[in-house]
Amino acid sequence: MRREESTDSNRRISGLRPLTAKGLVDQVVDAIVEATAKGIFLPGDRIVEAEVARALNVSRIPVREALRLLESQGVVVSERFRGMSLMSVDIDRLEKILKVRLALEKLAGAEIIGRLKTEPGVLAPLEAVLAQMHAAADAGDGFRVASLDTEFHLCLCRLSGNEVLARTFEPLSRQLTIIFGLSTMKKGVKGIVIEHDEVIDALKAGDLAAFDELMQVHILDYSRAVDYEHLVEQLRKLERKKAG
């Protein structure tokens, strides 16, 4: 009887949602990503655990856990004798990220175009994200546009129905939010959103070759048009000017 009671108790306990610092860790992660996408932190900056904890009014423990998570996703890197620093946006690194994105999203597009033949409503979630992007652009909210830009492409991968593809894309998400956030400082947000209208139109047209060509432009050409290293240097100079 006692064994049965113990089993029942364990089953009930397993249904509880643990009250841990996980939610706080996620908030710290989001705060660091948002600050970087907005240019408050800059790519290449050293991230000091104690300073972040003080600024966010939290203990160092959730900050430490957040930095470990961000390191696993490539947003921060650990350097010997220097500690944690934010990802760089040099051309070589960006090219590697963009080429992986292009391969994944072309595959996602092919899968979605195949699904559209029998599931005409498959694009509804993607269109919902796009509607939010338009609203954010109308409000002039660059970071919101950047966040939804990431959500759009993650949604695209999920709608492929290929969970391996989606899981491969997910770790890139926070790096992309930072890249997209920086791009809003050089490109008009409404123009960025219009590019995503074109992506949905290409999917609906069902022409895979045309979709692949569009994604080549959307992911590679448009991104290459922004000199991220120069932008970061400009922001750094502006920061020094304000400080001095």
Backbone hydrogen bonds in HBPLUS format (Angstrom, degrees):
<---DONOR---> <-ACCEPTOR-->    atom                        ^
c    i                          cat <-CA-CA->   ^        H-A-AA   ^      H-
h    n   atom  resd res      DA  || num        DHA   H-A  angle D-A-AA Bond
n    s   type  num  typ     dist DA aas  dist angle  dist       angle   num
A0005-GLU N   A0001-MET O   2.88 MM   4  6.18 158.4  1.92 151.4 157.7     1
A0006-SER N   A0002-ARG O   2.86 MM   4  6.08 155.0  1.92 146.1 153.0     2
A0007-THR N   A0003-ARG O   2.91 MM   4  6.17 154.1  1.98 145.5 152.5     3
A0008-ASP N   A0004-GLU O   2.88 MM   4  6.15 161.0  1.92 150.7 155.7     4
A0009-SER N   A0005-GLU O   2.86 MM   4  6.04 156.6  1.92 146.7 153.7     5
A0010-ASN N   A0006-SER O   2.89 MM   4  6.09 160.1  1.93 148.6 153.7     6
A0011-ARG N   A0007-THR O   2.93 MM   4  6.16 152.2  2.01 145.2 153.1     7
A0012-ARG N   A0008-ASP O   2.97 MM   4  6.26 156.4  2.03 147.8 153.7     8
A0013-ILE N   A0009-SER O   2.88 MM   4  6.10 164.7  1.90 154.0 158.4     9
A0014-SER N   A0010-ASN O   2.89 MM   4  6.00 151.3  1.97 143.4 151.0    10
A0015-GLY N   A0012-ARG O   3.03 MM   3  5.37 147.4  2.14 104.4 114.4    11
A0016-LEU N   A0013-ILE O   2.95 MM   3  5.43 164.8  1.97 116.2 121.3    12
A0024-LEU N   A0021-ALA O   2.97 MM   3  5.11 115.8  2.39 100.3 116.5    13
A0025-VAL N   A0021-ALA O   2.83 MM   4  6.15 153.8  1.90 157.0 165.7    14
A0026-ASP N   A0022-LYS O   2.97 MM   4  6.28 160.5  2.00 154.2 158.5    15
A0027-GLN N   A0023-GLY O   3.07 MM   4  6.34 149.7  2.17 140.8 149.0    16
A0028-VAL N   A0024-LEU O   2.96 MM   4  6.28 151.9  2.04 148.7 156.1    17
A0029-VAL N   A0025-VAL O   2.89 MM   4  6.20 161.1  1.93 154.1 159.5    18
A0030-ASP N   A0026-ASP O   2.89 MM   4  6.14 165.2  1.91 150.7 154.4    19
A0031-ALA N   A0027-GLN O   2.90 MM   4  6.07 151.6  1.99 142.4 150.5    20
A0032-ILE N   A0028-VAL O   2.98 MM   4  6.24 157.6  2.03 153.3 158.0    21
A0033-VAL N   A0029-VAL O   3.01 MM   4  6.25 168.1  2.02 156.9 160.2    22
A0034-GLU N   A0030-ASP O   2.86 MM   4  5.94 164.5  1.88 148.8 153.8    23
A0035-ALA N   A0031-ALA O   2.93 MM   4  6.01 160.4  1.97 143.0 148.8    24
A0036-THR N   A0032-ILE O   3.03 MM   4  6.20 150.4  2.12 144.3 152.0    25
A0037-ALA N   A0033-VAL O   2.87 MM   4  6.09 160.8  1.91 153.2 158.9    26
A0038-LYS N   A0034-GLU O   2.94 MM   4  6.09 139.0  2.12 145.1 155.7    27
A0040-ILE N   A0035-ALA O   2.73 MM   5  4.93 139.1  1.90 164.4 163.1    28
A0041-PHE N   A0035-ALA O   3.15 MM   6  5.56 158.9  2.20 106.5 111.8    29
A0039-GLY N   A0036-THR O   3.09 MM   3  5.04 154.6  2.15 100.0 107.9    30
A0045-ASP N   A0042-LEU O   2.86 MM   3  5.51 160.5  1.90 147.5 149.7    31
A0044-GLY N   A0086-LEU O   3.20 MM  42  4.87 140.6  2.37  98.5 110.0    32
A0086-LEU N   A0045-ASP O   2.82 MM  41  5.50 156.6  1.88 156.3 162.3    33
A0047-ILE N   A0084-MET O   2.71 MM  37  5.42 167.9  1.73 142.7 147.1    34
A0051-GLU N   A0048-VAL O   3.08 MM   3  5.39 117.3  2.49 104.8 119.8    35
A0052-VAL N   A0048-VAL O   3.03 MM   4  6.31 161.7  2.06 162.8 168.4    36
A0053-ALA N   A0049-GLU O   2.99 MM   4  6.18 163.5  2.01 151.9 156.8    37
A0054-ARG N   A0050-ALA O   2.97 MM   4  6.14 154.7  2.03 143.5 150.3    38
A0055-ALA N   A0051-GLU O   2.94 MM   4  6.14 161.1  1.98 147.0 152.1    39
A0056-LEU N   A0052-VAL O   2.95 MM   4  6.11 153.4  2.02 151.5 158.2    40
A0057-ASN N   A0053-ALA O   2.89 MM   4  5.77 110.4  2.39 133.7 149.9    41
A0058-VAL N   A0053-ALA O   2.98 MM   5  5.08 163.1  2.01 144.8 149.3    42
A0057-ASN N   A0054-ARG O   3.23 MM   3  4.98 148.5  2.33  93.6 102.9    43
A0064-ARG N   A0060-ARG O   2.82 MM   4  6.00 156.6  1.87 154.0 160.5    44
A0065-GLU N   A0061-ILE O   3.03 MM   4  6.32 161.5  2.07 154.1 158.8    45
A0066-ALA N   A0062-PRO O   2.85 MM   4  5.95 151.7  1.93 139.1 147.5    46
A0067-LEU N   A0063-VAL O   2.90 MM   4  6.12 157.2  1.95 150.4 155.8    47
A0068-ARG N   A0064-ARG O   3.06 MM   4  6.33 148.5  2.16 143.1 151.7    48
A0069-LEU N   A0065-GLU O   3.02 MM   4  6.30 157.0  2.08 147.4 153.2    49
A0070-LEU N   A0066-ALA O   2.89 MM   4  6.15 162.5  1.92 150.9 156.0    50
A0071-GLU N   A0067-LEU O   2.85 MM   4  5.96 142.8  1.99 138.8 149.0    51
A0072-SER N   A0068-ARG O   3.06 MM   4  6.35 152.0  2.14 143.8 150.4    52
A0073-GLN N   A0069-LEU O   3.21 MM   4  6.54 128.3  2.49 137.9 151.5    53
A0073-GLN N   A0070-LEU O   3.20 MM   3  5.04 136.2  2.41  90.8 102.9    54
A0075-VAL N   A0070-LEU O   2.86 MM   5  5.11 141.0  2.01 158.9 154.3    55
A0076-VAL N   A0070-LEU O   3.42 MM   6  5.68 157.7  2.48 105.1 106.8    56
A0074-GLY N   A0071-GLU O   3.12 MM   3  5.07 164.9  2.14 104.4 108.6    57
A0087-MET N   A0075-VAL O   2.68 MM  12  5.13 146.9  1.78 157.8 147.4    58
A0077-VAL N   A0085-SER O   2.75 MM   8  5.41 158.3  1.80 157.9 165.4    59
A0085-SER N   A0077-VAL O   2.89 MM   8  5.41 157.4  1.94 153.2 160.8    60
A0079-GLU N   A0083-GLY O   2.83 MM   4  5.23 171.1  1.83 143.9 146.4    61
A0082-ARG N   A0079-GLU O   3.08 MM   3  5.31 159.4  2.13 121.7 126.0    62
A0083-GLY N   A0079-GLU O   2.95 MM   4  5.23 143.4  2.08 163.5 152.5    63
A0094-LEU N   A0090-ASP O   3.05 MM   4  6.30 169.1  2.06 161.1 164.5    64
A0095-GLU N   A0091-ILE O   2.91 MM   4  6.03 160.1  1.95 153.2 158.5    65
A0096-LYS N   A0092-ASP O   3.25 MM   4  6.50 154.6  2.31 144.2 149.9    66
A0097-ILE N   A0093-ARG O   3.13 MM   4  6.47 160.1  2.17 152.1 157.1    67
A0098-LEU N   A0094-LEU O   2.83 MM   4  6.02 168.7  1.84 159.1 162.4    68
A0099-LYS N   A0095-GLU O   2.96 MM   4  6.04 158.3  2.00 147.9 153.1    69
A0100-VAL N   A0096-LYS O   3.22 MM   4  6.37 156.6  2.28 143.4 149.1    70
A0101-ARG N   A0097-ILE O   2.97 MM   4  6.21 164.6  1.99 152.0 156.8    71
A0102-LEU N   A0098-LEU O   2.85 MM   4  6.06 161.5  1.89 149.9 154.7    72
A0103-ALA N   A0099-LYS O   3.14 MM   4  6.32 163.4  2.16 144.4 147.8    73
A0104-LEU N   A0100-VAL O   3.04 MM   4  6.28 166.5  2.05 156.2 159.8    74
A0105-GLU N   A0101-ARG O   2.83 MM   4  5.97 167.3  1.85 161.5 165.1    75
A0106-LYS N   A0102-LEU O   2.94 MM   4  5.96 148.9  2.04 146.3 153.9    76
A0107-LEU N   A0103-ALA O   3.24 MM   4  6.37 159.3  2.28 141.4 146.7    77
A0108-ALA N   A0104-LEU O   2.92 MM   4  6.20 154.4  1.99 143.7 151.6    78
A0109-GLY N   A0105-GLU O   2.89 MM   4  5.99 155.9  1.95 138.7 145.0    79
A0110-ALA N   A0106-LYS O   2.99 MM   4  6.27 156.1  2.05 147.5 153.5    80
A0111-GLU N   A0107-LEU O   3.03 MM   4  6.32 158.6  2.08 151.0 156.4    81
A0112-ILE N   A0108-ALA O   2.90 MM   4  6.15 159.1  1.94 152.2 158.2    82
A0113-ILE N   A0109-GLY O   2.89 MM   4  6.04 166.4  1.91 153.8 157.4    83
A0114-GLY N   A0110-ALA O   3.13 MM   4  6.30 150.0  2.22 139.2 147.1    84
A0115-ARG N   A0111-GLU O   2.98 MM   4  6.31 148.1  2.09 142.7 151.7    85
A0115-ARG N   A0112-ILE O   2.97 MM   3  4.89 112.6  2.44  92.8 109.5    86
A0116-LEU N   A0112-ILE O   2.84 MM   4  6.11 148.2  1.94 154.6 163.5    87
A0118-THR N   A0115-ARG O   3.05 MM   3  5.78 148.7  2.15 119.1 126.2    88
A0119-GLU N   A0115-ARG O   2.71 MM   4  5.62 141.4  1.86 153.0 164.0    89
A0122-VAL N   A0119-GLU O   3.11 MM   3  5.61 160.9  2.15 128.3 127.7    90
A0124-ALA N   A0121-GLY O   3.15 MM   3  5.70 170.2  2.16 121.8 124.5    91
A0126-LEU N   A0123-LEU O   3.00 MM   3  5.28 117.3  2.41 107.1 122.8    92
A0127-GLU N   A0123-LEU O   2.92 MM   4  6.17 157.6  1.97 160.7 168.2    93
A0128-ALA N   A0124-ALA O   2.97 MM   4  6.18 144.6  2.10 147.4 157.1    94
A0129-VAL N   A0125-PRO O   3.15 MM   4  6.47 152.4  2.23 143.6 149.5    95
A0130-LEU N   A0126-LEU O   3.03 MM   4  6.30 157.5  2.08 145.8 152.4    96
A0131-ALA N   A0127-GLU O   2.95 MM   4  6.18 149.1  2.05 142.4 150.1    97
A0132-GLN N   A0128-ALA O   3.23 MM   4  6.53 152.1  2.31 141.9 148.4    98
A0133-MET N   A0129-VAL O   2.96 MM   4  6.32 145.0  2.09 144.3 155.0    99
A0134-HIS N   A0130-LEU O   2.97 MM   4  6.32 154.1  2.03 151.7 157.4   100
A0135-ALA N   A0131-ALA O   3.12 MM   4  6.41 156.6  2.18 144.3 150.3   101
A0136-ALA N   A0132-GLN O   2.92 MM   4  6.16 156.3  1.98 147.6 153.9   102
A0137-ALA N   A0133-MET O   2.87 MM   4  6.09 154.9  1.94 148.9 156.0   103
A0138-ASP N   A0134-HIS O   2.91 MM   4  6.14 156.3  1.97 148.1 154.5   104
A0139-ALA N   A0135-ALA O   3.05 MM   4  6.28 139.5  2.22 137.8 148.7   105
A0141-ASP N   A0136-ALA O   2.97 MM   5  5.31 162.7  2.00 158.5 155.4   106
A0140-GLY N   A0137-ALA O   2.98 MM   3  4.90 151.4  2.06  98.6 107.8   107
A0145-VAL N   A0141-ASP O   3.03 MM   4  6.32 156.0  2.09 151.6 158.6   108
A0146-ALA N   A0142-GLY O   2.95 MM   4  6.22 156.4  2.01 146.9 153.5   109
A0147-SER N   A0143-PHE O   2.85 MM   4  6.11 160.3  1.89 154.1 158.8   110
A0148-LEU N   A0144-ARG O   2.95 MM   4  6.11 161.5  1.99 148.7 153.7   111
A0149-ASP N   A0145-VAL O   2.77 MM   4  5.91 138.4  1.94 142.5 155.0   112
A0150-THR N   A0146-ALA O   3.13 MM   4  6.46 156.1  2.19 147.2 151.2   113
A0151-GLU N   A0147-SER O   3.02 MM   4  6.35 156.7  2.08 141.1 148.1   114
A0152-PHE N   A0148-LEU O   2.73 MM   4  5.89 149.4  1.82 145.1 152.9   115
A0153-HIS N   A0149-ASP O   3.22 MM   4  6.55 162.8  2.25 150.2 152.4   116
A0154-LEU N   A0150-THR O   2.92 MM   4  6.14 153.7  1.99 151.8 160.2   117
A0155-CYS N   A0151-GLU O   2.79 MM   4  5.85 155.9  1.85 145.7 152.7   118
A0156-LEU N   A0152-PHE O   2.88 MM   4  6.15 151.1  1.97 144.4 152.9   119
A0157-CYS N   A0153-HIS O   3.14 MM   4  6.37 155.1  2.21 139.2 144.2   120
A0158-ARG N   A0154-LEU O   2.95 MM   4  6.26 154.2  2.02 146.9 154.6   121
A0159-LEU N   A0155-CYS O   2.85 MM   4  6.04 155.2  1.91 154.9 160.8   122
A0160-SER N   A0157-CYS O   3.22 MM   3  5.37 151.8  2.30  99.8 108.3   123
A0161-GLY N   A0158-ARG O   3.10 MM   3  5.91 165.3  2.13 119.6 123.7   124
A0166-ALA N   A0162-ASN O   3.11 MM   4  6.47 162.3  2.14 153.3 158.1   125
A0167-ARG N   A0163-GLU O   2.93 MM   4  6.03 160.3  1.97 143.9 149.3   126
A0168-THR N   A0164-VAL O   2.98 MM   4  6.11 140.0  2.14 141.1 151.7   127
A0168-THR N   A0165-LEU O   3.17 MM   3  5.14 125.7  2.48  93.8 107.9   128
A0169-PHE N   A0165-LEU O   3.03 MM   4  6.33 145.6  2.16 146.4 155.7   129
A0170-GLU N   A0166-ALA O   2.99 MM   4  6.18 154.0  2.06 152.0 158.6   130
A0172-LEU N   A0169-PHE O   2.91 MM   3  5.65 150.9  2.00 126.1 134.8   131
A0173-SER N   A0170-GLU O   2.93 MM   3  5.28 158.1  1.98 117.2 124.3   132
A0176-LEU N   A0172-LEU O   2.96 MM   4  6.18 157.7  2.01 158.7 166.1   133
A0177-THR N   A0173-SER O   2.97 MM   4  6.30 149.9  2.06 148.4 156.7   134
A0178-ILE N   A0174-ARG O   3.28 MM   4  6.50 154.8  2.35 141.6 146.7   135
A0179-ILE N   A0175-GLN O   3.04 MM   4  6.38 161.5  2.08 149.1 154.3   136
A0180-PHE N   A0176-LEU O   2.70 MM   4  5.86 168.7  1.71 159.4 162.6   137
A0181-GLY N   A0177-THR O   2.82 MM   4  5.87 152.1  1.90 139.4 147.8   138
A0182-LEU N   A0178-ILE O   2.99 MM   4  6.25 159.3  2.04 150.5 154.9   139
A0183-SER N   A0179-ILE O   2.99 MM   4  6.23 150.4  2.08 144.2 153.0   140
A0184-THR N   A0180-PHE O   3.12 MM   4  6.45 137.9  2.31 145.1 154.8   141
A0185-MET N   A0182-LEU O   3.05 MM   3  5.50 152.5  2.12 109.1 117.6   142
A0186-LYS N   A0183-SER O   2.99 MM   3  5.35 155.8  2.05 109.4 117.0   143
A0187-LYS N   A0183-SER O   2.83 MM   4  5.95 149.1  1.93 157.3 167.7   144
A0192-ILE N   A0188-GLY O   3.15 MM   4  6.51 150.6  2.24 148.6 157.0   145
A0193-VAL N   A0189-VAL O   3.09 MM   4  6.39 154.7  2.16 146.6 152.3   146
A0194-ILE N   A0190-LYS O   3.03 MM   4  6.28 158.1  2.08 147.3 152.9   147
A0195-GLU N   A0191-GLY O   3.23 MM   4  6.49 146.3  2.35 142.3 149.9   148
A0196-HIS N   A0193-VAL O   2.86 MM   3  5.26 133.0  2.08 106.9 119.9   149
A0197-ASP N   A0193-VAL O   3.18 MM   4  6.69 137.5  2.37 142.6 154.9   150
A0197-ASP N   A0194-ILE O   3.05 MM   3  4.96 126.3  2.35  94.2 108.7   151
A0198-GLU N   A0194-ILE O   3.19 MM   4  6.57 152.0  2.27 149.0 155.2   152
A0199-VAL N   A0195-GLU O   3.29 MM   4  6.67 139.3  2.47 132.3 142.5   153
A0200-ILE N   A0196-HIS O   3.23 MM   4  6.52 163.4  2.26 148.6 150.3   154
A0201-ASP N   A0197-ASP O   2.98 MM   4  6.25 161.0  2.02 150.6 156.5   155
A0202-ALA N   A0198-GLU O   2.93 MM   4  6.10 152.7  2.01 144.3 151.1   156
A0203-LEU N   A0199-VAL O   3.07 MM   4  6.39 151.7  2.15 146.6 154.1   157
A0204-LYS N   A0200-ILE O   2.98 MM   4  6.24 163.0  2.01 154.7 158.9   158
A0205-ALA N   A0201-ASP O   2.99 MM   4  6.19 143.3  2.12 142.3 152.3   159
A0206-GLY N   A0203-LEU O   3.10 MM   3  5.33 137.2  2.29 100.7 112.4   160
A0211-PHE N   A0207-ASP O   2.90 MM   4  6.17 154.9  1.97 152.4 160.6   161
A0212-ASP N   A0208-LEU O   2.86 MM   4  6.09 164.9  1.89 154.6 157.7   162
A0213-GLU N   A0209-ALA O   3.03 MM   4  6.24 155.6  2.09 143.7 150.4   163
A0214-LEU N   A0210-ALA O   2.93 MM   4  6.14 155.8  1.99 146.6 153.2   164
A0215-MET N   A0211-PHE O   2.91 MM   4  6.18 160.6  1.94 156.1 161.1   165
A0216-GLN N   A0212-ASP O   3.02 MM   4  6.22 144.5  2.15 141.7 151.2   166
A0217-VAL N   A0213-GLU O   3.26 MM   4  6.61 152.3  2.34 143.3 149.2   167
A0217-VAL N   A0214-LEU O   3.09 MM   3  5.21 117.4  2.49  97.2 111.5   168
A0218-HIS N   A0214-LEU O   2.77 MM   4  6.02 168.5  1.78 156.2 160.0   169
A0219-ILE N   A0215-MET O   2.83 MM   4  5.64 167.9  1.84 143.9 147.6   170
A0220-LEU N   A0216-GLN O   3.02 MM   4  5.50 143.5  2.16 127.2 138.1   171
A0221-ASP N   A0216-GLN O   3.27 MM   5  6.74 158.9  2.32 143.6 149.4   172
A0222-TYR N   A0217-VAL O   2.90 MM   5  6.08 161.1  1.94 175.0 170.8   173
A0224-ARG N   A0220-LEU O   2.85 MM   4  5.96 156.6  1.90 155.1 162.2   174
A0225-ALA N   A0221-ASP O   3.14 MM   4  6.29 130.2  2.40 139.4 151.3   175
A0226-VAL N   A0223-SER O   3.17 MM   3  5.65 162.0  2.20 112.1 117.4   176
A0231-LEU N   A0227-ASP O   2.96 MM   4  6.21 156.2  2.02 150.2 157.8   177
A0232-VAL N   A0228-TYR O   2.90 MM   4  6.12 163.8  1.93 153.5 156.4   178
A0233-GLU N   A0229-GLU O   3.05 MM   4  6.27 155.2  2.11 143.2 150.2   179
A0234-GLN N   A0230-HIS O   2.90 MM   4  6.17 152.2  1.98 148.1 155.7   180
A0235-LEU N   A0231-LEU O   2.95 MM   4  6.25 159.3  1.99 152.2 157.7   181
A0236-ARG N   A0232-VAL O   2.87 MM   4  6.08 147.0  1.98 144.3 154.0   182
A0237-LYS N   A0233-GLU O   2.94 MM   4  6.18 154.1  2.01 146.2 152.6   183
A0238-LEU N   A0234-GLN O   2.96 MM   4  6.20 158.0  2.01 148.8 155.0   184
A0239-GLU N   A0235-LEU O   2.97 MM   4  6.12 148.7  2.07 139.1 147.5   185
A0240-ARG N   A0236-ARG O   2.98 MM   4  6.27 157.2  2.03 147.5 152.9   186
A0241-LYS N   A0237-LYS O   2.90 MM   4  6.13 152.0  1.97 147.1 155.2   187
A0242-LYS N   A0238-LEU O   3.02 MM   4  6.26 156.2  2.07 146.0 151.5   188
A0243-ALA N   A0239-GLU O   3.01 MM   4  6.22 150.1  2.10 143.8 152.5   189
A0244-GLY N   A0240-ARG O   2.88 MM   4  5.97 139.1  2.04 142.5 153.1   190
